[in-house]
Structures are given as C-alpha cells and as structure tokens.
C-alpha cells in the first residue's frame, strides 16, 4: 500500500512539473530563461529516467511504464490546451509518452535480471532525442 502511494505521489509531482513546463512554453515570449530550461528538460526523457529508477526499485513493468508515460502525455495535452503546440499533440504525446514509458519498462526488466533492458532503454532514449531534435528544427 505504501509503494502505491509513493508511486502516485511521484507521478503527481512529475505531472505538475510538466504542466508547469507547458504553461511556461506557452506564456513566455522570446528567448527567456523559462523556455531555455524547458528545452533542456525536453531534450532528455526525464520522466523515463525517473520511471527507470522506479522500475529498478519496484520491478513492476506496467506501473513503471505508466510512470514514464503519464507525465509526457499530460504535458502534450495541457500544452495543446494552452495553445503551445501546433500539429497533432495527441499523436506526439502518445509516441513520446511510449518512448518514455519504454525507458521505465527497461528498469523493471533489469531488476528481473533480463538482459534486453539495454536495448529497450537505448531505443526509448534515442527515439525521444531524435523526435525532439527533429521537432525543434
């Protein structure tokens, strides 16, 4: 029961941070410090790394996937509500959320002793970085 509360609190904190990021991106003009921090946080799958660590602790693959997926998906949905994103934010949220979730999933399978965790982690991180860099060009 305690682990579920910790997971819910961790996910809620990450969702709050990423909603704040979406707000900062949509309500700042020019090249402000908030946009620079947002770009730096978005270049790496921070929720995926947190989910990876959670997966190493808990070993639950589905929960670790969701810990990585939910903050990213909510980020894109709130960004769309704030008018920060053009295009199709649902597809971006689903794809990048899945990339982040795959990184979290790899932490859970590492705890179980499987060796494919490296492949899953590299795929998730590289897809994330390539999509983010491609969208910034």
Contact map, one row per residue, 1 for C-alpha under 8 A:
11111000000000000000000000000000000000000000000000000000000000000000000000000000000000000000000000000000000000000000000000000000000000000
11111100000000000000000000000000000000000000000000000000000000000000000000000000000000000000000000000000000000000000000000000000000000000
11111110000000000000000000000000000000000000000000000000000000000000000000000000000000000000000000000000000000000000000000000000000000000
11111111000000000000000000000000000000000000000000000000000000000000000000000000000000000000000000000000000000000000000000000000000000000
11111111100000000000000000000000000000000000000000000000000000000000000000000000000000000000000000000000000000000000000000000000000000000
01111111110000000000000000000000000000000000000000000000000000000000000000000000000000000000000000000000000000000000000000000000000000000
00111111111000000000000000000000000000000000000000000000000000000010000000000000000000000000000000000000000000000000000000000000000000000
00011111111100000000000000000000000000000000000000000000000000000000000000000000000000000000000000000000000000000000000000000000000000000
00001111111110000000000000000000000000000000000000000000000000000000000000000000000000000000000000000000000000000000000000000000000000000
00000111111111000000000000000000000000000000000000000000000000000010000000000000000000000000000000000000000000000000000000000000000000000
00000011111111100000000000000000000000000000000000000000000000000010011000000000000000000000000000000000000000000000000000000000000000000
00000001111111110000000000000000000000000000000000000000000000000000000000000000000000000000000000000000000000000000000000000000000000000
00000000111111111000000000000000000000000000000000000000000000000000000000000000000000000000000000000000000000000000000000000000000000000
00000000011111111100000000000000000000000000001000000000000000000000001000000000000000000000000000000000000000000000000000000000000000000
00000000001111111110000000000000000000000000000000000000000000000000011101100000000000000000000000000000000000000000000000000000000000000
00000000000111111111000000000000000000000000000000000000000000000000000000000000000000000000000000000000000000000000000000000000000000000
00000000000011111111100000000000000000000000000000000000000000000000000000000000000000000000000000000000000000000000000000000000000000000
00000000000001111111110000000000000000000000000000000000000000000000001101100000000000000000000000000000000000000000000000000000000000000
00000000000000111111111000000000000000000000000000000000000000000000000001100110000000000000000000000000000000000000000000000000000000000
00000000000000011111111100000000000000000000000000000000000000000000000000000000000000000000000000000000000000000000000000000000000000000
00000000000000001111111110000000000001000000000000000000000000000000000000100000000000000000000000000000000000000000000000000000000000000
00000000000000000111111111000000000000000000000000000000000000000000000000110110010100000000000000000000000000000000000000000000000000000
00000000000000000011111111100000000000000000000000000000000000000000000000000110010100000000000000000000000000000000000000000000000000000
00000000000000000001111111110000011001000000000000000000000000000000000000000000000000000000000000000000000000000000000000000000000000000
00000000000000000000111111110000011001000000000000000000000000000000000000000000000100000000000000000000000000000000000000000000000000000
00000000000000000000011111110000000000000000000000000000000000000000000000000010011100000000000000000000000000000000000000000000000000000
00000000000000000000001111111000000000000000000000000000000000000000000000000000000000000000000000000000000000000000000000000000000000000
00000000000000000000000111111101011000000000000000000000000000000000000000000000000000000000000000000000000000000000000000000000000000000
00000000000000000000000000111111000000000000000000000000000000000000000000000000000000000000000000000000000000000000000000000000000000000
00000000000000000000000000011111000000000000000000000000000000000000000000000000000000000000000000000000000000000000000000000000000000000
00000000000000000000000000001111101100000000000000000000000000000000000000000000000000000000000000000000000000000000000000000000000000000
00000000000000000000000000011111111100000000000000000000000000000000000000000000000000000000000000000000000000000000000000000000000000000
00000000000000000000000000000011111110000000000000000000000000000000000000000000000000000000000000000000000000000000000000000000000000000
00000000000000000000000110010001111111000000000000000000000000000000000000000000000000000000000000000000000000000000000000000000000000000
00000000000000000000000110010011111111100000000000000000000000000000000000000000000000000000000000000000000000000000000000000000000000000
00000000000000000000000000000011111111110000000000000000000000000000000000000000000000000000000000000000000000000000000000000000000000000
00000000000000000000000000000000111111111000000000000000000000000000000000000000000000000000000000000000000000000000000000000000000000000
00000000000000000000100110000000011111111100000000000000000000000000000000000000000000000000000000000000000000000000000000000000000000000
00000000000000000000000000000000001111111110000000000000000000000000000000000000000000000000000000000000000000000000000000000000000000000
00000000000000000000000000000000000111111111000000000000000000000000000000000000000000000000000000000000000000000000000000000000000000000
00000000000000000000000000000000000011111111110000000000000000000000000000000000000000000000000000000000000000000000000000000000000000000
00000000000000000000000000000000000001111111110000000000000000000000000000000000000000000000000000000000000000000000000000000000000100000
00000000000000000000000000000000000000111111100000000000000000000000000000000000000000000000000000000000000000000000000000000001100110000
00000000000000000000000000000000000000011111110000000000000000000000000000000000000000000000000000000000000000000000000000001001100000000
00000000000000000000000000000000000000001111111110000000000000000000000000000000000000000000000000010000000000000000000000001001100000000
00000000000000000000000000000000000000001101111111000000000000000000000000000000000000000000000000000000000000000000000000000000000000000
00000000000001000000000000000000000000000000111111100000000000000011101100000000000000000000000000010000000000000000000000000000000000000
00000000000000000000000000000000000000000000111111110000000000000011100000000000000000000000000000111111000000000000000000000000000000000
00000000000000000000000000000000000000000000111111111000000000000001000000000000000000000000000000010011000000000000000000000000000000000
00000000000000000000000000000000000000000000011111111100000000000011000000000000000000000000000000000001000000000000000000000000000000000
00000000000000000000000000000000000000000000001111111110000000011011000000000000000000000000000000011011101000000000000000000000000000000
00000000000000000000000000000000000000000000000111111111000000010000000000000000000000000000000000000011111100000000000000000000000000000
00000000000000000000000000000000000000000000000011111111100000000000000000000000000000000000000000000001001000000000000000000000000000000
00000000000000000000000000000000000000000000000001111111111000010000000000000000000000000000000000000001001100000000000000000000000000000
00000000000000000000000000000000000000000000000000111111111110110000000000000000000000000000000000000001111110100000000000000000000000000
00000000000000000000000000000000000000000000000000011111111000000000000000000000000000000000000000000000001101100000000000000000000000000
00000000000000000000000000000000000000000000000000001111111000000000000000000000000000000000000000000000000100100000000000000000000000000
00000000000000000000000000000000000000000000000000000111111100000000000000000000000000000000000000000000000100000000000000000000000000000
00000000000000000000000000000000000000000000000000000111111110010000000000000000000000000000000000000000001110110000000000000000000000000
00000000000000000000000000000000000000000000000000000010011111110000000000000000000000000000000000000000000100000000000000000000000000000
00000000000000000000000000000000000000000000000000000010001111111000000000000000000000000000000000000001111110000000000000000000000000000
00000000000000000000000000000000000000000000000000000000000111111100000000000000000000000000000000000000100000000000000000000000000000000
00000000000000000000000000000000000000000000000000000010000111111110000000000000000000000000000000000000000000000000000000000000000000000
00000000000000000000000000000000000000000000000000110110001111111111000000000000000000000000000000001001101100000000000000000000000000000
00000000000000000000000000000000000000000000000000100000000011111111100000000000000000000000000001011111100000000000000000000000000000000
00000000000000000000000000000000000000000000000000000000000001111111110000000000000000000000000000001000000000000000000000000000000000000
00000010011000000000000000000000000000000000001101100000000000111111111000000000000000000000000000001001000000000000000000000000000000000
00000000000000000000000000000000000000000000001111100000000000011111111100000000000000000000000011011111000000000000000000000000000000000
00000000000000000000000000000000000000000000001100000000000000001111111110000000000000000000010111111000000000000000000000000000000000000
00000000001000100000000000000000000000000000000000000000000000000111111111000000000000000000000010000000000000000000000000000000000000000
00000000001001100100000000000000000000000000001000000000000000000011111111100000000000000000000010000000000000000000000000000000000000000
00000000000000100100000000000000000000000000001000000000000000000001111111110000000000000000100110010000000000000000000000000000000000000
00000000000000000000000000000000000000000000000000000000000000000000111111111000000000000100110110000000000000000000000000000000000000000
00000000000000100110000000000000000000000000000000000000000000000000011111111100000000000000100000000000000000000000000000000000000000000
00000000000000100110110000000000000000000000000000000000000000000000001111111110000000000000100000000000000000000000000000000000000000000
00000000000000000000010000000000000000000000000000000000000000000000000111111111000010001101100000000000000000000000000000000000000000000
00000000000000000000000000000000000000000000000000000000000000000000000011111111100000001100100000000000000000000000000000000000000000000
00000000000000000010011000000000000000000000000000000000000000000000000001111111110000000000000000000000000000000000000000000000000000000
00000000000000000010011001000000000000000000000000000000000000000000000000111111111110000000000000000000000000000000000000000000000000000
00000000000000000000000000000000000000000000000000000000000000000000000000011111111111001000000000000000000000000000000000000000000000000
00000000000000000000000000000000000000000000000000000000000000000000000000001111111100000000000000000000000000000000000000000000000000000
00000000000000000000011001000000000000000000000000000000000000000000000000000111111100000000000000000000000000000000000000000000000000000
00000000000000000000000001000000000000000000000000000000000000000000000000000011111111000000000000000000000000000000000000000000000000000
00000000000000000000011011000000000000000000000000000000000000000000000000000011111111000000000000000000000000000000000000000000000000000
00000000000000000000000000000000000000000000000000000000000000000000000000010011001111101000000000000000000000000000000000000000000000000
00000000000000000000000000000000000000000000000000000000000000000000000000000001001111111000000000000000000000000000000000000000000000000
00000000000000000000000000000000000000000000000000000000000000000000000000000000000011111000000000000000000000000000000000000000000000000
00000000000000000000000000000000000000000000000000000000000000000000000000000000000001111111000000000000000000000000000000000000000000000
00000000000000000000000000000000000000000000000000000000000000000000000000011001000011111111100000000000000000000000000000000000000000000
00000000000000000000000000000000000000000000000000000000000000000000000010011000000000011111110000000000000000000000000000000000000000000
00000000000000000000000000000000000000000000000000000000000000000000000000000000000000011111111000000000000000000000000000000000000000000
00000000000000000000000000000000000000000000000000000000000000000000000000010000000000011111111110000000000000000000000000000000000000000
00000000000000000000000000000000000000000000000000000000000000000000000111111000000000001111111110000000000000000000000000000000000000000
00000000000000000000000000000000000000000000000000000000000000000000100010000000000000000111111111000000000000000000000000000000000000000
00000000000000000000000000000000000000000000000000000000000000000000000000000000000000000011111111100000000000000000000000000000000000000
00000000000000000000000000000000000000000000000000000000000000000000100110000000000000000001111111110000000000000000000000000001000000000
00000000000000000000000000000000000000000000000000000000000000000001111110000000000000000001111111111000000000000000000000000000000000000
00000000000000000000000000000000000000000000000000000000000000001001100000000000000000000000011111111100000000000000000000010000000000000
00000000000000000000000000000000000000000000000100000000000000000000100000000000000000000000001111111110000000000000000000111011000000000
00000000000000000000000000000000000000000000101110100000000000001001100100000000000000000000000111111111000000000000000000011001000000000
00000000000000000000000000000000000000000000000100100000000000011111100000000000000000000000000011111111100000000000000000010000000000000
00000000000000000000000000000000000000000000000100000000000000001001000000000000000000000000000001111111110000000000000110010000000000000
00000000000000000000000000000000000000000000000110110000000000001001000000000000000000000000000000111111111000000000000111011000000000000
00000000000000000000000000000000000000000000000111111110000010011011000000000000000000000000000000011111111100000000000010000000000000000
00000000000000000000000000000000000000000000000000110010000011011000000000000000000000000000000000001111111110000000000100000000000000000
00000000000000000000000000000000000000000000000000010010000010000000000000000000000000000000000000000111111111000001110110000000000000000
00000000000000000000000000000000000000000000000000111111001010010000000000000000000000000000000000000011111111100000100000000000000000000
00000000000000000000000000000000000000000000000000010111111110010000000000000000000000000000000000000001111111110000000000000000000000000
00000000000000000000000000000000000000000000000000000010001010000000000000000000000000000000000000000000111111111111100000000000000000000
00000000000000000000000000000000000000000000000000000001000000000000000000000000000000000000000000000000011111111111100000000000000000000
00000000000000000000000000000000000000000000000000000011101000000000000000000000000000000000000000000000001111111100000000000000000000000
00000000000000000000000000000000000000000000000000000000001000000000000000000000000000000000000000000000000111111100000000000000000000000
00000000000000000000000000000000000000000000000000000000000000000000000000000000000000000000000000000000000011111110000000000000000000000
00000000000000000000000000000000000000000000000000000000000000000000000000000000000000000000000000000000000011111111100000000000000000000
00000000000000000000000000000000000000000000000000000000000000000000000000000000000000000000000000000000000011001111110000000000000000000
00000000000000000000000000000000000000000000000000000000000000000000000000000000000000000000000000000000010011000111111100000000000000000
00000000000000000000000000000000000000000000000000000000000000000000000000000000000000000000000000000000011011000111111110000000000000000
00000000000000000000000000000000000000000000000000000000000000000000000000000000000000000000000000000000010000000011111111000000000000000
00000000000000000000000000000000000000000000000000000000000000000000000000000000000000000000000000000000000000000001111111100000000000000
00000000000000000000000000000000000000000000000000000000000000000000000000000000000000000000000000000110110000000001111111110000000000000
00000000000000000000000000000000000000000000000000000000000000000000000000000000000000000000000000000111010000000000111111111000000000000
00000000000000000000000000000000000000000000000000000000000000000000000000000000000000000000000000000010000000000000011111111100000000000
00000000000000000000000000000000000000000000000000000000000000000000000000000000000000000000000000100000000000000000001111111110000000000
00000000000000000000000000000000000000000000000000000000000000000000000000000000000000000000000001111110000000000000000111111111000000000
00000000000000000000000000000000000000000001100000000000000000000000000000000000000000000000000000110010000000000000000011111111100000000
00000000000000000000000000000000000000000000000000000000000000000000000000000000000000000000000000000000000000000000000001111111110000000
00000000000000000000000000000000000000000000000000000000000000000000000000000000000000000000000000100000000000000000000000111111111000000
00000000000000000000000000000000000000000011100000000000000000000000000000000000000000000000000100110000000000000000000000011111111100000
00000000000000000000000000000000000000000011100000000000000000000000000000000000000000000000000000000000000000000000000000001111111110000
00000000000000000000000000000000000000000000000000000000000000000000000000000000000000000000000000000000000000000000000000000111111111000
00000000000000000000000000000000000000000000000000000000000000000000000000000000000000000000000000000000000000000000000000000011111111100
00000000000000000000000000000000000000000110000000000000000000000000000000000000000000000000000000000000000000000000000000000001111111110
00000000000000000000000000000000000000000010000000000000000000000000000000000000000000000000000000000000000000000000000000000000111111111
00000000000000000000000000000000000000000000000000000000000000000000000000000000000000000000000000000000000000000000000000000000011111111
00000000000000000000000000000000000000000000000000000000000000000000000000000000000000000000000000000000000000000000000000000000001111111
00000000000000000000000000000000000000000000000000000000000000000000000000000000000000000000000000000000000000000000000000000000000111111
00000000000000000000000000000000000000000000000000000000000000000000000000000000000000000000000000000000000000000000000000000000000011111
